[in-house]
């Protein structure tokens, strides 16, 4: 099988508002026609977003793509061009014909697929266990099963505590690409188990903190100038109002959050911004609870 060779764009680019050079910027690529067709709801990206946020990272882009080599590879290349420090792919690792994530990963990084000894041993052990339990008829490593052990050259196989397809880590320059299965139970078992070593290495002591403020204001357009002023004065803090209705009895929930290189620094950032927001709102005659 032949793949297009892609070249990284080395031109400077404008960072978006969530970019923070002090933290890991992550991106997520969800793979699957079933998600695009509305047959399956994507819960993996929200789970990964919470996981990364709790460790002090920031998810700045999520893409959902078709089960096609070019679509997946193009999404990966776009993330690499944005200099993402960590890229997760979800789905496309099992033996069926339309599971193409590993081939796409090889295409995006201009490498070839090869039989990975660690992955092969894992798949062999997994199917021996399944056959012993009577869940499959044979432990034979046929071509479809061996497909799960064909990884991009130099990739690292990560054990899957639940399923039969190992996760895969590829180091490409300063970026770690982690290919995870699409089944949520398998994905969570990997992230909360054998992937912890990599996450600890990447994120270190980084942290995320947020604070909720409840504001008595029935019109978000009145609230907006104060939020804009505080957000401009505290660019490392994300200030977001959440509205549900209009009316004199309506209270807005405002979340002040920050990701930083340490939990203490994140806490300091939101405490300063929240204090400033309360002051600005009070001066405008708006009560904060």
Rosetta blueprint (number, residue, H / E / L):
1 X L
2 X L
3 X L
4 X L
5 X L
6 X L
7 X L
8 X L
9 X L
10 X L
11 X L
12 X L
13 X L
14 X L
15 X L
16 X L
17 X L
18 X L
19 X L
20 X L
21 X L
22 X L
23 X L
24 X L
25 X E
26 X E
27 X E
28 X E
29 X E
30 X E
31 X E
32 X L
33 X H
34 X H
35 X H
36 X H
37 X L
38 X L
39 X L
40 X L
41 X L
42 X L
43 X L
44 X H
45 X H
46 X H
47 X H
48 X H
49 X H
50 X H
51 X H
52 X H
53 X H
54 X H
55 X L
56 X L
57 X L
58 X E
59 X E
60 X E
61 X E
62 X E
63 X E
64 X E
65 X E
66 X L
67 X L
68 X L
69 X H
70 X H
71 X H
72 X H
73 X H
74 X H
75 X H
76 X H
77 X H
78 X H
79 X H
80 X H
81 X H
82 X L
83 X L
84 X L
85 X L
86 X E
87 X E
88 X E
89 X E
90 X E
91 X L
92 X L
93 X L
94 X L
95 X L
96 X L
97 X L
98 X L
99 X L
100 X L
101 X H
102 X H
103 X H
104 X H
105 X H
106 X H
107 X H
108 X H
109 X L
110 X L
111 X L
112 X L
113 X E
114 X E
115 X E
116 X L
117 X H
118 X H
119 X H
120 X H
121 X H
122 X H
123 X H
124 X H
125 X H
126 X H
127 X H
128 X H
129 X H
130 X H
131 X H
132 X H
133 X L
134 X L
135 X L
136 X L
137 X L
138 X L
139 X L
140 X L
141 X L
142 X L
143 X H
144 X H
145 X H
146 X H
147 X H
148 X H
149 X H
150 X E
151 X E
152 X E
153 X L
154 X L
155 X L
156 X E
157 X E
158 X E
159 X L
160 X L
161 X L
162 X L
163 X L
164 X L
165 X L
166 X L
167 X E
168 X E
169 X E
170 X E
171 X E
172 X E
173 X L
174 X L
175 X E
176 X E
177 X E
178 X E
179 X E
180 X E
181 X L
182 X L
183 X L
184 X H
185 X H
186 X H
187 X H
188 X H
189 X H
190 X H
191 X H
192 X L
193 X L
194 X L
195 X L
196 X H
197 X H
198 X H
199 X H
200 X H
201 X H
202 X H
203 X H
204 X L
205 X L
206 X L
207 X E
208 X E
209 X E
210 X E
211 X E
212 X E
213 X E
214 X E
215 X E
216 X E
217 X L
218 X L
219 X L
220 X H
221 X H
222 X H
223 X H
224 X H
225 X H
226 X H
227 X H
228 X H
229 X H
230 X H
231 X H
232 X H
233 X H
234 X L
235 X L
236 X L
237 X L
238 X E
239 X E
240 X E
241 X E
242 X E
243 X L
244 X L
245 X L
246 X L
247 X L
248 X L
249 X L
250 X L
251 X E
252 X E
253 X E
254 X E
255 X E
256 X E
257 X E
258 X E
259 X E
260 X E
261 X L
262 X L
263 X H
264 X H
265 X H
266 X H
267 X H
268 X H
269 X H
270 X H
271 X H
272 X H
273 X H
274 X H
275 X H
276 X H
277 X H
278 X H
279 X H
280 X H
281 X H
282 X H
283 X H
284 X L
285 X L
286 X L
287 X E
288 X E
289 X L
